[in-house]
């Protein structure tokens, strides 16, 4: 069992934890220098999905506008053509 854990982690659990702590400190320092915070990242992801959600419905709204605009021409032409073909 321990061999499988070591193989999964790539090293012993203790050494892996030390490596993760060191890398986390380095990455945390770099993120702080650039003014990037975890809350900003999560907020950006949340805004991304909200924008996709609203833009999708806006696109559907435009499709509805196009449908109504086209129907104002197509329906009367269809009725006229059906009336003309019914006479023949």
C-alpha positions in Angstrom: 0.0 0.0 0.0 2.8 2.4 0.9 4.5 1.7 -2.4 1.4 2.7 -4.3 1.1 5.9 -2.3 4.7 6.8 -3.0 4.2 6.0 -6.7 1.1 8.2 -6.8 2.8 11.1 -5.1 6.1 10.7 -6.9 8.0 10.6 -3.6 7.3 9.9 0.1 4.4 11.8 1.6 6.6 13.9 3.9 8.9 15.0 1.0 5.9 15.7 -1.2 4.3 17.9 1.5 7.5 19.9 1.9 7.8 20.4 -1.9 4.1 21.5 -2.0 4.6 24.0 0.8 7.8 25.5 -0.8 6.1 25.8 -4.2 3.0 27.2 -2.7 5.0 29.9 -0.9 6.8 30.8 -4.1 3.6 31.0 -6.2 1.8 32.9 -3.4 4.6 35.5 -3.3 4.6 35.9 -7.0 0.8 36.3 -7.1 1.0 38.9 -4.3 3.7 40.9 -6.2 1.4 41.0 -9.2 -1.7 41.8 -7.1 -3.5 38.6 -7.9 -5.6 37.2 -5.1 -7.7 33.9 -5.0 -10.9 35.9 -4.5 -10.2 37.8 -7.8 -9.6 34.6 -9.6 -12.8 33.0 -8.4 -14.8 36.3 -9.1 -13.3 36.3 -12.7 -14.4 32.7 -13.2 -17.9 33.5 -11.9 -18.2 36.6 -14.1 -17.1 34.5 -17.1 -19.9 32.1 -16.7 -22.5 34.8 -16.0 -21.4 36.6 -19.1 -21.8 33.4 -21.2 -25.2 32.9 -19.6 -26.5 36.4 -20.4 -24.9 36.6 -23.8 -26.5 33.3 -24.7 -30.0 34.7 -23.8 -29.2 37.9 -25.6 -28.4 35.9 -28.7 -31.7 34.1 -28.3 -33.5 37.4 -28.0 -31.9 38.6 -31.3 -33.0 35.4 -32.9 -36.6 36.2 -31.8 -36.2 39.7 -33.2 -35.0 38.3 -36.5 -37.9 35.8 -36.5 -40.5 38.5 -36.0 -38.9 40.8 -38.6 -38.8 38.0 -41.2 -42.3 36.9 -40.3 -43.7 40.4 -41.2 -42.6 39.7 -44.7 -42.9 36.0 -45.1 -46.3 35.4 -43.7 -48.1 37.9 -45.9 -46.3 36.7 -49.0 -47.1 33.1 -48.0 -50.8 34.0 -47.7 -50.9 35.8 -51.0 -49.2 32.9 -52.8 -51.6 30.4 -51.2 -54.6 32.5 -52.3 -53.2 32.7 -55.8 -52.6 29.0 -56.0 -56.0 28.2 -54.6 -57.7 30.0 -57.6 -55.9 27.8 -60.1 
